[in-house]
Amino acid sequence: MTALQPMALWFGWCLILMTPLVNVGSPPRVRAEQPGYPIRPVSFEKVHLSDAFWAPRIETNRKVTLPACFRRCEETGRIGNFEAAAQRNATGFRGIRYDDSDVFKVIEGAAYTLAAHYDRQLDEYLDRLIRKIAAAQESDGYLYTVKTSGADNPYAKAPRWSKLDHSHELYNIGHLYEAAVAHFRATGKRSLLDVAMRSADLVAREFGPGPKQRKDVPGHEEIEIGLVKLYRVTGKRRYLELAKFFVDQRGRREGRKGLYGTYAQDHKPITKQREAVGHAVRGGYFYAAVADIAAMTGDSSYRKPLDAIWRDVVETKMYLTGSVGQQGAGEGYAGPYRLPNLMAYNETCASIALVLWNHRMFLLHGDAKYIDVLERSLYNGALAGVSLKGDRFFYPNPLACDMVFPFNHGSFERKPWFGTSCCPTNIVRTLPSVPGYLYAVTENSLYVNLYASGTGECSIGETAVKIRQETDYPWSGQVTVTVTPQRETRWKLRLRIPGWARGHVLPSNLYRFADTGDSSW
């Protein structure tokens, strides 16, 4: 079956009635996870790319970016901070309070890499690193190296949880939870998962709606995403309930000293929010978490604000590159249609957060327009953040450079590292997960979202299916898709026709092509 140039709709309904050409056997067994989205992504481990675009970038990430990020984490003290915390060595701490998160993100990327391409040395390196992390954890589950080490730092001297607006205590461990789930799924080992669960159990005791529990929320959203992942892999509902509490409590004053304001999307409850405001990365993680809660709980009250905020971004606040977060002040959203080129900020992490959010919106709604945004941001806003060689990075991504303003934290070019290196470590976990965006399934449908040469395996209902794509996408719109069911069966094949193939830059009127060409699609 052939699809030509890949708008926000699915290409017809395709009835598959074929005798199996190849017996693919039963699909590989995966760990049972809790139910969630009505549409399920085909995991990246089941998709193997052989194209000339993504496959080389993923391989460079494995061979260059991943070891470079681990090396930088060692050289800058990020990994040593866990040893300092284990030894209660106040002088051993180096760096910034949120540096723990960088280590966790690189571990997550390493776990994804292991799942797709086993490497014994990497596996053993992770074992050693996880032992250091476990040793740094306090007996009740608390993990925050700047405080446990006793460093000369205001966030270390303050009582636990007392500076949540900027401490990143909960942000850091949110990335721990994501890393732990990724490592468990890749290796079957519980070493990091046990650390994460001890931490999450502590947070669940401390925070919540109970009369003696804290009512504060994290200043930087992220833990909500991690808690949902922990819930899905462990089945412990208290993690989902805690994630929902953090989502619902944001913007509410009850039991709190005050709100953090629009910067942290903490100006009003999510059900009353209609615009994208504040720090773009925080916002992207928050909106992704809200989508998670909507899917896991079936609560439809979250859909109206999510849809309104999404329209606000796509219709008034997104760059041609799929980047968001127009202004450097607050690294965040500016007002509608304020889209300067030279002074654009467009943090790499914000593009990655946008990808995460839009993927969840697709899984929730099933509309191809969300993949349109995901694709534009993934190919441009996110991928621009790393060099072709894989060892230099952009933090901001403006659309113009006058060689006067050194936009990239003091440079006009990509840099090998930053004092705050959230972007390189976000890249390293994003690239190996790209194959997981290609396909999705329901009980009676297979969605082909992105186009790239390679193979995939999935199950539709009780039927195992092999998928193969042959294409030179994105350089050519010619795509050959072959599907081979294990047995004769009937289901829908839904091929996405991108909006750009119908003359639409975005699923809005924010931009237009000068020449729409043949938009017969």
Buried (B, 14 or more C-beta within 10 A) or exposed (E): EEBEBBBBBBBEEBEBEEEBEEEBEEBEEEEEBBEBBEBBBBBBBBBEBEBEBBBEBBBBBBEBBBBBBBEBBEEBBBBBBBBBBBBEBEEBBBBBBBBBBBBBBBBBBBBBBBBBEEBEEBBEBBBEBBBBBBEBBBEEBBBBBBBBBBBEBEBBEEEBBEBBBBBBBBBBBBBBBBBBBBBBBBBEBEBBBBBBBBBBBBBBBBBBEEEEBBBBBBBBBBBBBBBBBBBBBBEBEBBBBBBBBBBBBBBBEEEBEEBBEBBBBBBBBBBEBEBBBBBBBBBBBBBBBBBBBBBBBEBEEBBEBBBEBBBBBBBBBBBBBBBBBBBBEBBBBBEEEEBBEEBBBBBBBBBBBBBBBBBBBBBBBBBBBBBBBBBBBBBBBBBBBBBEEBBBBBBBBBBEBEEEEEBBBEEEEBBEBBEEBBBBBBBBBBBBBBBBBBBBBBEEBBBBBBBBBBBBBBBBBEBBBBBBBBBBBBEEBBBEBEBBBBEEBEBBBBBBBBBBBBBBBBBBEBEEEEEEEEEEB
